[in-house]
Amino acid sequence: MKKLYFMALGVASLLCSAQQTISFEASEGFNLGSIHNQNGWEVTLNSDNQPITNQTISSEFASNGSNSMKIAVDEAEDFGWFPIFGAAKELSPAFNYKNLNVEFDVYIDEIDGSTFEFGTYGIVDDEFVPVFVYSFNYTGNLELISSIDYDYEDASFTWQANKWYKIKTEITEDAIKYYIDGNLVFTGLNFTKAHIEGLTFLHDNFSGAAYIDQIKINNTALAVESFKSKKWRTYPNPVQDILKIELPQGEKTRTVEVYNTIGQKVAQVAEKKEISFNSLKPGIYIVKVITENEAVYTTKIIKE
């Protein structure tokens, strides 16, 4: 099983938001407190299907402005062995992996605490897979995930606590370059070759906290307004039979896929602007639309 266990806990809610943000400020619609359900961010769910605590919008530290996202230990939960606790956000449409830069700032408040992993995920053969992940090991070593099975490569970089680091990743069709504070620390293969479907910021719930700020893709802040122009819709919702799809002007459908809440593909059509739900059981489904120019749109649909 792939290590994005925490995605399976909240997949239905992770894949239904389109609003994008950058630096967690009040001007972007963020409020101090739990980040769960704020502007599309979702927090790991516990065994009672409730979001864990201490994954918040915080004013304690920020690399720019007043706020940042804080991911910290929930003492009510057990140690996770792997980084599976934290927050994630789906990106809609997905970003093409062939020419992409991703940047964000991170701050960790202690060594010998939790291992923190910051990165992105894609979907391959109906499974969540890493595209790139920085693993800030509790020992102070930086490791980079180098396969979909979560093998690690040593970056030969030692990180320090209580310091902001500027992370930048350059992705091309064949390679991924990893930078810290403008310095290239590792070059590896683009092992997944999957479009970036979302962001993950995780820890193993041992101790300590990390702060994330100033998220950018292709050197563009992920502002709300930049995505409002990408208007698309699916209707009716709830649906009984035929779901219709309207894409932004000029975009054409290549494939429409429907997934249930445990990530199984249950329907698919090609080159159509509608899909039948007639044979599906009542419940919640995720509709994924892939366009001819490889943009990816996702939304949550209720089948009556």
C-alpha positions in Angstrom: 0.0 0.0 0.0 1.2 3.5 -0.8 2.0 5.7 2.2 -0.5 8.4 1.6 -2.8 6.7 4.1 -4.2 9.9 5.3 -5.6 10.7 1.9 -7.8 7.6 2.1 -9.3 9.0 5.3 -10.6 12.1 3.7 -10.6 11.5 -0.1 -14.2 12.6 -0.6 -13.6 16.0 0.9 -10.1 16.5 -0.5 -11.3 16.3 -4.1 -14.1 18.8 -4.2 -12.6 22.3 -3.8 -11.3 24.7 -6.4 -10.4 27.8 -4.5 -6.6 28.4 -4.2 -4.6 30.4 -1.7 -1.1 31.4 -1.0 -0.1 32.8 2.4 -3.0 32.1 4.8 -3.8 35.7 5.5 -7.1 37.2 6.6 -7.3 39.1 3.3 -7.5 35.7 1.6 -10.4 34.5 3.7 -8.5 32.6 6.4 -9.3 32.7 10.1 -7.0 31.8 13.0 -7.8 28.3 14.3 -8.2 24.9 12.6 -7.5 24.9 8.9 -10.0 22.1 8.3 -12.5 23.2 5.7 -10.9 26.6 5.2 -10.5 27.4 1.5 -10.3 23.8 0.5 -7.8 22.6 3.0 -8.5 19.3 4.7 -7.0 17.8 7.9 -6.3 14.1 8.6 -9.3 12.4 10.0 -9.0 10.2 13.1 -10.6 6.8 13.8 -13.8 8.5 14.7 -13.9 10.3 11.3 -13.1 13.6 13.0 -10.3 16.0 12.0 -7.3 15.8 14.3 -6.5 18.9 16.3 -3.6 21.4 16.1 -3.5 21.7 12.3 -4.2 25.4 12.2 -3.8 28.9 10.8 -1.3 30.5 13.2 0.0 34.0 13.8 3.1 32.7 15.7 5.4 32.7 12.7 5.2 33.8 9.1 7.9 34.2 6.4 5.8 37.1 5.0 2.7 38.8 6.3 1.1 37.8 9.6 -0.1 34.2 9.3 1.1 30.8 8.2 -0.2 27.2 8.3 0.9 25.3 11.3 1.0 21.4 11.5 1.6 20.1 15.0 1.2 17.1 17.3 -2.2 16.0 18.4 -1.6 14.5 21.7 -4.8 12.5 21.6 -3.5 10.5 18.7 -0.7 7.9 18.6 2.7 8.2 17.0 2.3 7.4 13.4 5.7 5.9 12.4 5.3 7.5 9.0 4.3 11.1 8.3 0.5 10.6 7.8 -0.9 13.5 10.0 -1.4 17.0 8.8 -3.2 18.9 6.0 -3.7 18.7 2.3 -5.3 20.6 -0.5 -6.5 19.4 -3.9 -5.6 21.6 -6.9 -8.2 22.0 -9.6 -7.3 22.0 -12.4 -4.3 19.8 -11.9 -0.9 21.2 -13.0 1.0 19.6 -15.9 4.2 18.0 -14.7 6.2 18.6 -17.9 7.2 22.2 -17.1 6.5 23.2 -13.5 8.0 25.1 -10.6 6.6 24.7 -7.0 7.8 26.9 -4.2 6.9 27.3 -0.5 8.6 28.4 2.8 8.9 26.0 5.8 10.0 26.4 9.4 10.4 23.6 11.9 10.7 24.4 15.6 12.8 21.4 16.9 15.2 18.6 15.9 14.7 15.2 17.5 11.0 15.7 17.2 8.7 14.7 14.3 9.8 13.9 10.8 8.0 16.4 8.5 7.3 15.7 4.8 6.3 18.5 2.4 5.3 17.9 -1.2 2.8 17.1 -3.9 0.8 14.1 -5.1 -0.6 12.8 -8.3 -2.9 9.9 -9.3 -1.7 6.9 -11.2 -3.8 3.8 -11.8 -6.4 5.2 -9.4 -3.9 5.5 -6.6 -2.4 8.5 -4.9 1.3 8.7 -5.6 4.1 11.2 -4.6 5.3 13.6 -7.4 8.0 15.1 -5.1 8.4 15.1 -1.3 11.0 16.7 0.9 11.4 14.7 4.1 12.9 16.7 7.0 14.0 13.8 9.1 14.0 14.2 12.9 17.8 13.6 12.9 18.4 16.8 10.9 19.0 15.0 7.6 17.1 16.0 4.5 15.8 13.1 2.4 13.9 13.1 -0.9 11.3 10.5 -2.0 12.5 8.9 -5.2 9.9 6.3 -6.1 6.1 5.7 -5.9 7.0 3.1 -3.2 8.5 5.8 -1.0 12.2 5.0 -1.4 14.4 7.8 -0.1 17.5 9.5 -1.3 19.9 11.4 1.0 20.2 15.0 -0.1 23.4 15.6 1.8 21.8 18.6 3.5 21.5 19.2 7.2 18.6 21.4 8.4 18.4 23.5 11.5 15.5 24.2 13.8 13.9 27.6 14.2 14.8 28.8 10.7 12.8 29.6 7.6 13.8 27.7 4.5 12.8 28.6 1.0 11.9 25.4 -0.9 11.8 25.3 -4.7 11.3 22.4 -7.0 11.7 22.5 -10.8 9.9 19.7 -12.6 10.4 18.7 -16.2 9.2 15.6 -18.1 12.3 13.6 -17.1 13.9 15.2 -14.1 13.1 16.9 -10.8 15.5 19.5 -9.3 15.3 20.3 -5.6 16.5 23.6 -4.2 16.8 25.0 -0.7 17.5 28.8 -0.3 18.4 29.0 -4.0 21.0 26.2 -3.8 20.5 23.0 -5.8 20.7 20.1 -3.3 19.6 17.2 -5.5 18.6 16.2 -9.0 16.5 13.1 -9.5 14.3 11.4 -12.1 10.7 12.4 -12.6 9.7 8.9 -11.3 5.9 9.4 -11.3 5.3 11.5 -14.5 1.9 12.4 -13.1 0.1 15.8 -13.1 0.1 17.5 -9.7 -3.3 17.0 -8.2 -2.6 18.4 -4.7 -0.3 19.5 -1.9 0.5 17.6 1.3 2.2 18.8 4.5 2.5 15.9 7.0 4.2 14.8 10.2 4.4 11.6 12.2 2.8 13.0 15.3 5.9 12.6 17.6 6.6 16.1 18.8 7.1 19.7 17.6 5.5 21.8 14.9 6.2 23.1 11.4 4.9 26.2 9.7 4.3 26.6 5.9 3.9 29.9 4.1 4.1 31.6 0.6 3.0 28.7 -1.6 3.5 29.4 -5.3 3.3 27.4 -8.5 5.2 28.5 -11.7 6.3 31.5 -9.7 2.7 32.6 -9.4 0.9 33.1 -6.1 -2.1 30.8 -6.0 -4.5 33.7 -5.5 -8.2 33.2 -5.5 -8.9 35.5 -8.4 -6.5 33.7 -10.7 -8.8 30.7 -10.5 -12.2 32.3 -10.6 -11.6 32.9 -14.3 -11.5 29.2 -14.9 -15.2 28.7 -14.6 -16.7 25.3 -15.1 -19.7 23.5 -13.8 -21.5 20.2 -13.5 -25.2 19.9 -13.2 -27.6 18.8 -11.9 -26.3 18.2 -8.4 -27.7 16.0 -6.9 -28.1 13.9 -10.0 -30.4 11.0 -10.8 -29.4 10.1 -14.3 -27.3 12.3 -16.7 -24.7 14.6 -15.3 -23.8 17.4 -17.8 -20.4 19.2 -17.9 -19.6 22.7 -19.0 -15.9 23.5 -19.3 -14.2 26.9 -19.6 -14.4 28.4 -23.1 -12.1 26.8 -25.6 -11.5 23.6 -23.6 -12.6 20.2 -24.8 -13.3 17.1 -22.9 -10.9 14.1 -23.4 -12.1 11.8 -20.6 -14.6 12.0 -17.8 -14.1 9.6 -14.8 -16.2 8.9 -11.7 -14.8 7.6 -8.5 -16.5 6.4 -5.3 -15.3 7.6 -1.9 -12.7 4.9 -1.5 -11.0 5.8 -4.7 -12.4 3.1 -7.0 -13.2 4.2 -10.6 -16.8 3.3 -11.2 -17.5 5.0 -14.6 -15.7 6.5 -17.5 -16.5 8.1 -20.9 -14.4 9.6 -23.6 -14.9 12.9 -25.5 -18.3 13.6 -24.1 -19.8 16.5 -22.1 -22.1 14.2 -20.0 -22.0 11.0 -18.2 -24.7 8.6 -16.9 -25.1 8.0 -13.2 -28.1 5.7 -13.8 -26.4 2.5 -12.9 -24.7 3.9 -9.8 -26.0 3.5 -6.3 -27.1 6.6 -4.3 -24.2 8.3 -2.5 -21.2 10.6 -2.9 -18.9 10.4 -6.0 -15.9 12.3 -7.3 -16.1 13.4 -11.0 -12.7 14.0 -12.7 -12.7 15.7 -16.1 -9.5 15.6 -18.1 -9.3 18.0 -21.1 -7.5 17.7 -24.4 -4.8 20.1 -23.1 -4.3 17.9 -20.0 -6.0 20.2 -17.5 -7.8 18.3 -14.8 -11.0 19.4 -13.0 -12.6 17.5 -10.1 -15.8 18.0 -8.1 -18.0 16.2 -5.6 -21.4 14.9 -6.9 -24.3 13.4 -5.0 -26.3 10.6 -6.7 -29.9 10.5 -5.5 
